[in-house]
Amino acid sequence: MANANEDRETESRKGDAQPALQSVLDALGRLKFGAIQLTVHEGKLVQVDVTERQRFSN
């Protein structure tokens, strides 16, 4: 069973995750070909790297 401190920490992370999650969703929405790399420190998303590929038909 989780204690009260763990519950508060979990709720805090949920609030912090909203802008980060939106950033990931935005990247997914505009990316046609490429990769999205997430960097996590101490259980928190701290960086989103987007590498876009451009494909040309020959």
PDB file of N, CA, C and O in Angstrom, chain B, residues numbered from 101:
ATOM      1  N   MET B 101       0.848  -1.190   0.000  1.00  0.00           N
ATOM      2  CA  MET B 101       0.000   0.000   0.000  1.00  0.00           C
ATOM      3  C   MET B 101       0.891   1.251   0.000  1.00  0.00           C
ATOM      4  O   MET B 101       1.869   1.320   0.744  1.00  0.00           O
ATOM      5  N   ALA B 102       0.556   2.215  -0.819  1.00  0.00           N
ATOM      6  CA  ALA B 102       1.321   3.457  -0.911  1.00  0.00           C
ATOM      7  C   ALA B 102       1.001   4.354   0.266  1.00  0.00           C
ATOM      8  O   ALA B 102      -0.130   4.395   0.749  1.00  0.00           O
ATOM      9  N   ASN B 103       2.017   5.072   0.717  1.00  0.00           N
ATOM     10  CA  ASN B 103       1.757   6.002   1.813  1.00  0.00           C
ATOM     11  C   ASN B 103       1.392   7.382   1.266  1.00  0.00           C
ATOM     12  O   ASN B 103       1.424   7.602   0.055  1.00  0.00           O
ATOM     13  N   ALA B 104       1.049   8.300   2.151  1.00  0.00           N
ATOM     14  CA  ALA B 104       0.573   9.627   1.738  1.00  0.00           C
ATOM     15  C   ALA B 104       1.638  10.398   0.960  1.00  0.00           C
ATOM     16  O   ALA B 104       1.313  11.106   0.007  1.00  0.00           O
ATOM     17  N   ASN B 105       2.911  10.267   1.358  1.00  0.00           N
ATOM     18  CA  ASN B 105       3.979  10.977   0.646  1.00  0.00           C
ATOM     19  C   ASN B 105       4.104  10.490  -0.790  1.00  0.00           C
ATOM     20  O   ASN B 105       4.292  11.292  -1.705  1.00  0.00           O
ATOM     21  N   GLU B 106       3.999   9.168  -0.995  1.00  0.00           N
ATOM     22  CA  GLU B 106       4.073   8.626  -2.343  1.00  0.00           C
ATOM     23  C   GLU B 106       2.884   9.086  -3.180  1.00  0.00           C
ATOM     24  O   GLU B 106       3.040   9.369  -4.367  1.00  0.00           O
ATOM     25  N   ASP B 107       1.703   9.165  -2.582  1.00  0.00           N
ATOM     26  CA  ASP B 107       0.516   9.639  -3.289  1.00  0.00           C
ATOM     27  C   ASP B 107       0.694  11.082  -3.745  1.00  0.00           C
ATOM     28  O   ASP B 107       0.352  11.419  -4.879  1.00  0.00           O
ATOM     29  N   ARG B 108       1.230  11.940  -2.870  1.00  0.00           N
ATOM     30  CA  ARG B 108       1.448  13.345  -3.228  1.00  0.00           C
ATOM     31  C   ARG B 108       2.492  13.464  -4.344  1.00  0.00           C
ATOM     32  O   ARG B 108       2.348  14.285  -5.250  1.00  0.00           O
ATOM     33  N   GLU B 109       3.536  12.646  -4.272  1.00  0.00           N
ATOM     34  CA  GLU B 109       4.574  12.688  -5.299  1.00  0.00           C
ATOM     35  C   GLU B 109       4.003  12.257  -6.648  1.00  0.00           C
ATOM     36  O   GLU B 109       4.310  12.862  -7.675  1.00  0.00           O
ATOM     37  N   THR B 110       3.183  11.227  -6.648  1.00  0.00           N
ATOM     38  CA  THR B 110       2.555  10.766  -7.881  1.00  0.00           C
ATOM     39  C   THR B 110       1.651  11.845  -8.468  1.00  0.00           C
ATOM     40  O   THR B 110       1.684  12.079  -9.676  1.00  0.00           O
ATOM     41  N   GLU B 111       0.858  12.495  -7.652  1.00  0.00           N
ATOM     42  CA  GLU B 111      -0.020  13.573  -8.120  1.00  0.00           C
ATOM     43  C   GLU B 111       0.795  14.728  -8.668  1.00  0.00           C
ATOM     44  O   GLU B 111       0.419  15.326  -9.676  1.00  0.00           O
ATOM     45  N   SER B 112       1.918  15.055  -8.012  1.00  0.00           N
ATOM     46  CA  SER B 112       2.785  16.139  -8.478  1.00  0.00           C
ATOM     47  C   SER B 112       3.348  15.821  -9.849  1.00  0.00           C
ATOM     48  O   SER B 112       3.401  16.695 -10.714  1.00  0.00           O
ATOM     49  N   ARG B 113       3.768  14.587 -10.060  1.00  0.00           N
ATOM     50  CA  ARG B 113       4.324  14.193 -11.360  1.00  0.00           C
ATOM     51  C   ARG B 113       3.271  14.268 -12.453  1.00  0.00           C
ATOM     52  O   ARG B 113       3.586  14.633 -13.586  1.00  0.00           O
ATOM     53  N   LYS B 114       2.043  13.933 -12.141  1.00  0.00           N
ATOM     54  CA  LYS B 114       0.972  14.020 -13.135  1.00  0.00           C
ATOM     55  C   LYS B 114       0.802  15.457 -13.605  1.00  0.00           C
ATOM     56  O   LYS B 114       0.633  15.700 -14.800  1.00  0.00           O
ATOM     57  N   GLY B 115       0.845  16.413 -12.678  1.00  0.00           N
ATOM     58  CA  GLY B 115       0.720  17.824 -13.040  1.00  0.00           C
ATOM     59  C   GLY B 115       1.886  18.304 -13.871  1.00  0.00           C
ATOM     60  O   GLY B 115       1.710  19.086 -14.806  1.00  0.00           O
ATOM     61  N   ASP B 116       3.086  17.837 -13.534  1.00  0.00           N
ATOM     62  CA  ASP B 116       4.286  18.213 -14.280  1.00  0.00           C
ATOM     63  C   ASP B 116       4.302  17.580 -15.667  1.00  0.00           C
ATOM     64  O   ASP B 116       4.926  18.110 -16.586  1.00  0.00           O
ATOM     65  N   ALA B 117       3.622  16.452 -15.820  1.00  0.00           N
ATOM     66  CA  ALA B 117       3.672  15.701 -17.071  1.00  0.00           C
ATOM     67  C   ALA B 117       2.837  16.336 -18.170  1.00  0.00           C
ATOM     68  O   ALA B 117       3.087  16.066 -19.345  1.00  0.00           O
ATOM     69  N   GLN B 118       1.873  17.154 -17.845  1.00  0.00           N
ATOM     70  CA  GLN B 118       0.972  17.694 -18.860  1.00  0.00           C
ATOM     71  C   GLN B 118       1.691  18.463 -19.965  1.00  0.00           C
ATOM     72  O   GLN B 118       1.463  18.163 -21.137  1.00  0.00           O
ATOM     73  N   PRO B 119       2.547  19.440 -19.658  1.00  0.00           N
ATOM     74  CA  PRO B 119       3.244  20.151 -20.746  1.00  0.00           C
ATOM     75  C   PRO B 119       4.188  19.226 -21.516  1.00  0.00           C
ATOM     76  O   PRO B 119       4.312  19.345 -22.735  1.00  0.00           O
ATOM     77  N   ALA B 120       4.847  18.313 -20.820  1.00  0.00           N
ATOM     78  CA  ALA B 120       5.767  17.387 -21.475  1.00  0.00           C
ATOM     79  C   ALA B 120       5.001  16.452 -22.403  1.00  0.00           C
ATOM     80  O   ALA B 120       5.423  16.213 -23.535  1.00  0.00           O
ATOM     81  N   LEU B 121       3.896  15.932 -21.933  1.00  0.00           N
ATOM     82  CA  LEU B 121       3.071  15.044 -22.754  1.00  0.00           C
ATOM     83  C   LEU B 121       2.540  15.785 -23.977  1.00  0.00           C
ATOM     84  O   LEU B 121       2.499  15.227 -25.073  1.00  0.00           O
ATOM     85  N   GLN B 122       2.139  17.021 -23.794  1.00  0.00           N
ATOM     86  CA  GLN B 122       1.641  17.812 -24.921  1.00  0.00           C
ATOM     87  C   GLN B 122       2.744  18.035 -25.954  1.00  0.00           C
ATOM     88  O   GLN B 122       2.479  18.027 -27.156  1.00  0.00           O
ATOM     89  N   SER B 123       3.976  18.234 -25.491  1.00  0.00           N
ATOM     90  CA  SER B 123       5.109  18.410 -26.398  1.00  0.00           C
ATOM     91  C   SER B 123       5.327  17.153 -27.241  1.00  0.00           C
ATOM     92  O   SER B 123       5.588  17.248 -28.441  1.00  0.00           O
ATOM     93  N   VAL B 124       5.222  15.994 -26.626  1.00  0.00           N
ATOM     94  CA  VAL B 124       5.374  14.727 -27.353  1.00  0.00           C
ATOM     95  C   VAL B 124       4.243  14.564 -28.363  1.00  0.00           C
ATOM     96  O   VAL B 124       4.482  14.185 -29.510  1.00  0.00           O
ATOM     97  N   LEU B 125       3.018  14.847 -27.941  1.00  0.00           N
ATOM     98  CA  LEU B 125       1.873  14.726 -28.848  1.00  0.00           C
ATOM     99  C   LEU B 125       1.990  15.685 -30.026  1.00  0.00           C
ATOM    100  O   LEU B 125       1.657  15.324 -31.155  1.00  0.00           O
ATOM    101  N   ASP B 126       2.462  16.907 -29.773  1.00  0.00           N
ATOM    102  CA  ASP B 126       2.663  17.880 -30.857  1.00  0.00           C
ATOM    103  C   ASP B 126       3.698  17.368 -31.862  1.00  0.00           C
ATOM    104  O   ASP B 126       3.505  17.475 -33.074  1.00  0.00           O
ATOM    105  N   ALA B 127       4.798  16.809 -31.346  1.00  0.00           N
ATOM    106  CA  ALA B 127       5.844  16.273 -32.215  1.00  0.00           C
ATOM    107  C   ALA B 127       5.299  15.125 -33.062  1.00  0.00           C
ATOM    108  O   ALA B 127       5.589  15.042 -34.255  1.00  0.00           O
ATOM    109  N   LEU B 128       4.517  14.248 -32.455  1.00  0.00           N
ATOM    110  CA  LEU B 128       3.919  13.142 -33.194  1.00  0.00           C
ATOM    111  C   LEU B 128       2.970  13.642 -34.279  1.00  0.00           C
ATOM    112  O   LEU B 128       2.903  13.073 -35.369  1.00  0.00           O
ATOM    113  N   GLY B 129       2.245  14.699 -33.973  1.00  0.00           N
ATOM    114  CA  GLY B 129       1.275  15.228 -34.922  1.00  0.00           C
ATOM    115  C   GLY B 129       1.893  15.837 -36.162  1.00  0.00           C
ATOM    116  O   GLY B 129       1.286  15.798 -37.232  1.00  0.00           O
ATOM    117  N   ARG B 130       3.075  16.396 -36.047  1.00  0.00           N
ATOM    118  CA  ARG B 130       3.678  17.074 -37.195  1.00  0.00           C
ATOM    119  C   ARG B 130       4.744  16.236 -37.902  1.00  0.00           C
ATOM    120  O   ARG B 130       5.209  16.619 -38.976  1.00  0.00           O
ATOM    121  N   LEU B 131       5.135  15.116 -37.330  1.00  0.00           N
ATOM    122  CA  LEU B 131       6.205  14.293 -37.888  1.00  0.00           C
ATOM    123  C   LEU B 131       5.648  13.276 -38.880  1.00  0.00           C
ATOM    124  O   LEU B 131       4.740  12.512 -38.554  1.00  0.00           O
ATOM    125  N   LYS B 132       6.199  13.273 -40.091  1.00  0.00           N
ATOM    126  CA  LYS B 132       5.765  12.302 -41.095  1.00  0.00           C
ATOM    127  C   LYS B 132       6.732  11.124 -41.140  1.00  0.00           C
ATOM    128  O   LYS B 132       6.305   9.969 -41.135  1.00  0.00           O
ATOM    129  N   PHE B 133       8.033  11.410 -41.183  1.00  0.00           N
ATOM    130  CA  PHE B 133       9.077  10.386 -41.122  1.00  0.00           C
ATOM    131  C   PHE B 133      10.127  10.872 -40.140  1.00  0.00           C
ATOM    132  O   PHE B 133      10.522  12.037 -40.190  1.00  0.00           O
ATOM    133  N   GLY B 134      10.587  10.008 -39.251  1.00  0.00           N
ATOM    134  CA  GLY B 134      11.641  10.407 -38.340  1.00  0.00           C
ATOM    135  C   GLY B 134      11.570   9.679 -37.020  1.00  0.00           C
ATOM    136  O   GLY B 134      11.031   8.577 -36.922  1.00  0.00           O
ATOM    137  N   ALA B 135      12.130  10.319 -35.999  1.00  0.00           N
ATOM    138  CA  ALA B 135      12.213   9.698 -34.677  1.00  0.00           C
ATOM    139  C   ALA B 135      11.997  10.747 -33.596  1.00  0.00           C
ATOM    140  O   ALA B 135      12.340  11.917 -33.762  1.00  0.00           O
ATOM    141  N   ILE B 136      11.429  10.307 -32.500  1.00  0.00           N
ATOM    142  CA  ILE B 136      11.269  11.147 -31.318  1.00  0.00           C
ATOM    143  C   ILE B 136      11.990  10.446 -30.180  1.00  0.00           C
ATOM    144  O   ILE B 136      11.678   9.303 -29.849  1.00  0.00           O
ATOM    145  N   GLN B 137      12.953  11.133 -29.583  1.00  0.00           N
ATOM    146  CA  GLN B 137      13.730  10.558 -28.484  1.00  0.00           C
ATOM    147  C   GLN B 137      13.380  11.304 -27.202  1.00  0.00           C
ATOM    148  O   GLN B 137      13.417  12.533 -27.156  1.00  0.00           O
ATOM    149  N   LEU B 138      13.045  10.551 -26.172  1.00  0.00           N
ATOM    150  CA  LEU B 138      12.698  11.131 -24.871  1.00  0.00           C
ATOM    151  C   LEU B 138      13.856  10.902 -23.914  1.00  0.00           C
ATOM    152  O   LEU B 138      14.397   9.799 -23.843  1.00  0.00           O
ATOM    153  N   THR B 139      14.239  11.943 -23.175  1.00  0.00           N
ATOM    154  CA  THR B 139      15.276  11.827 -22.163  1.00  0.00           C
ATOM    155  C   THR B 139      14.629  11.989 -20.800  1.00  0.00           C
ATOM    156  O   THR B 139      13.930  12.968 -20.540  1.00  0.00           O
ATOM    157  N   VAL B 140      14.871  11.012 -19.932  1.00  0.00           N
ATOM    158  CA  VAL B 140      14.259  10.971 -18.607  1.00  0.00           C
ATOM    159  C   VAL B 140      15.352  11.015 -17.552  1.00  0.00           C
ATOM    160  O   VAL B 140      16.341  10.290 -17.652  1.00  0.00           O
ATOM    161  N   HIS B 141      15.184  11.857 -16.545  1.00  0.00           N
ATOM    162  CA  HIS B 141      16.078  11.936 -15.392  1.00  0.00           C
ATOM    163  C   HIS B 141      15.231  11.802 -14.146  1.00  0.00           C
ATOM    164  O   HIS B 141      14.245  12.515 -13.962  1.00  0.00           O
ATOM    165  N   GLU B 142      15.635  10.872 -13.290  1.00  0.00           N
ATOM    166  CA  GLU B 142      14.953  10.650 -12.014  1.00  0.00           C
ATOM    167  C   GLU B 142      13.443  10.490 -12.199  1.00  0.00           C
ATOM    168  O   GLU B 142      12.652  11.017 -11.417  1.00  0.00           O
ATOM    169  N   GLY B 143      13.059   9.760 -13.238  1.00  0.00           N
ATOM    170  CA  GLY B 143      11.658   9.462 -13.471  1.00  0.00           C
ATOM    171  C   GLY B 143      10.850  10.585 -14.097  1.00  0.00           C
ATOM    172  O   GLY B 143       9.629  10.473 -14.209  1.00  0.00           O
ATOM    173  N   LYS B 144      11.505  11.668 -14.510  1.00  0.00           N
ATOM    174  CA  LYS B 144      10.796  12.793 -15.123  1.00  0.00           C
ATOM    175  C   LYS B 144      11.329  13.052 -16.523  1.00  0.00           C
ATOM    176  O   LYS B 144      12.535  12.999 -16.764  1.00  0.00           O
ATOM    177  N   LEU B 145      10.413  13.332 -17.441  1.00  0.00           N
ATOM    178  CA  LEU B 145      10.797  13.683 -18.798  1.00  0.00           C
ATOM    179  C   LEU B 145      11.425  15.069 -18.784  1.00  0.00           C
ATOM    180  O   LEU B 145      10.801  16.035 -18.346  1.00  0.00           O
ATOM    181  N   VAL B 146      12.655  15.164 -19.260  1.00  0.00           N
ATOM    182  CA  VAL B 146      13.357  16.449 -19.227  1.00  0.00           C
ATOM    183  C   VAL B 146      13.682  16.998 -20.610  1.00  0.00           C
ATOM    184  O   VAL B 146      14.015  18.174 -20.752  1.00  0.00           O
ATOM    185  N   GLN B 147      13.583  16.137 -21.641  1.00  0.00           N
ATOM    186  CA  GLN B 147      13.965  16.608 -22.972  1.00  0.00           C
ATOM    187  C   GLN B 147      13.262  15.777 -24.034  1.00  0.00           C
ATOM    188  O   GLN B 147      13.079  14.570 -23.876  1.00  0.00           O
ATOM    189  N   VAL B 148      12.870  16.438 -25.120  1.00  0.00           N
ATOM    190  CA  VAL B 148      12.285  15.768 -26.278  1.00  0.00           C
ATOM    191  C   VAL B 148      13.093  16.194 -27.495  1.00  0.00           C
ATOM    192  O   VAL B 148      13.168  17.380 -27.818  1.00  0.00           O
ATOM    193  N   ASP B 149      13.701  15.208 -28.173  1.00  0.00           N
ATOM    194  CA  ASP B 149      14.458  15.471 -29.399  1.00  0.00           C
ATOM    195  C   ASP B 149      13.681  14.900 -30.571  1.00  0.00           C
ATOM    196  O   ASP B 149      13.240  13.752 -30.533  1.00  0.00           O
ATOM    197  N   VAL B 150      13.515  15.709 -31.618  1.00  0.00           N
ATOM    198  CA  VAL B 150      12.801  15.262 -32.811  1.00  0.00           C
ATOM    199  C   VAL B 150      13.772  15.301 -33.979  1.00  0.00           C
ATOM    200  O   VAL B 150      14.380  16.333 -34.264  1.00  0.00           O
ATOM    201  N   THR B 151      13.911  14.162 -34.652  1.00  0.00           N
ATOM    202  CA  THR B 151      14.725  14.062 -35.855  1.00  0.00           C
ATOM    203  C   THR B 151      13.789  13.781 -37.013  1.00  0.00           C
ATOM    204  O   THR B 151      13.142  12.735 -37.062  1.00  0.00           O
ATOM    205  N   GLU B 152      13.722  14.717 -37.941  1.00  0.00           N
ATOM    206  CA  GLU B 152      12.803  14.570 -39.074  1.00  0.00           C
ATOM    207  C   GLU B 152      13.578  14.131 -40.306  1.00  0.00           C
ATOM    208  O   GLU B 152      14.663  14.636 -40.594  1.00  0.00           O
ATOM    209  N   ARG B 153      12.997  13.184 -41.025  1.00  0.00           N
ATOM    210  CA  ARG B 153      13.576  12.703 -42.268  1.00  0.00           C
ATOM    211  C   ARG B 153      12.726  13.222 -43.426  1.00  0.00           C
ATOM    212  O   ARG B 153      11.499  13.282 -43.339  1.00  0.00           O
ATOM    213  N   GLN B 154      13.390  13.588 -44.489  1.00  0.00           N
ATOM    214  CA  GLN B 154      12.680  13.972 -45.697  1.00  0.00           C
ATOM    215  C   GLN B 154      12.908  12.892 -46.740  1.00  0.00           C
ATOM    216  O   GLN B 154      14.049  12.522 -47.019  1.00  0.00           O
ATOM    217  N   ARG B 155      11.837  12.391 -47.310  1.00  0.00           N
ATOM    218  CA  ARG B 155      11.935  11.318 -48.287  1.00  0.00           C
ATOM    219  C   ARG B 155      11.531  11.857 -49.656  1.00  0.00           C
ATOM    220  O   ARG B 155      10.536  12.569 -49.793  1.00  0.00           O
ATOM    221  N   PHE B 156      12.320  11.502 -50.657  1.00  0.00           N
ATOM    222  CA  PHE B 156      12.051  11.930 -52.022  1.00  0.00           C
ATOM    223  C   PHE B 156      11.919  10.700 -52.907  1.00  0.00           C
ATOM    224  O   PHE B 156      12.711   9.765 -52.794  1.00  0.00           O
ATOM    225  N   SER B 157      10.925  10.695 -53.786  1.00  0.00           N
ATOM    226  CA  SER B 157      10.789   9.580 -54.724  1.00  0.00           C
ATOM    227  C   SER B 157      11.698   9.854 -55.916  1.00  0.00           C
ATOM    228  O   SER B 157      11.861  11.000 -56.336  1.00  0.00           O
ATOM    229  N   ASN B 158      12.280   8.802 -56.449  1.00  0.00           N
ATOM    230  CA  ASN B 158      13.214   8.953 -57.576  1.00  0.00           C
ATOM    231  C   ASN B 158      12.511   8.794 -58.878  1.00  0.00           C
ATOM    232  O   ASN B 158      13.138   8.889 -59.933  1.00  0.00           O
TER     233      ASN B 158
END
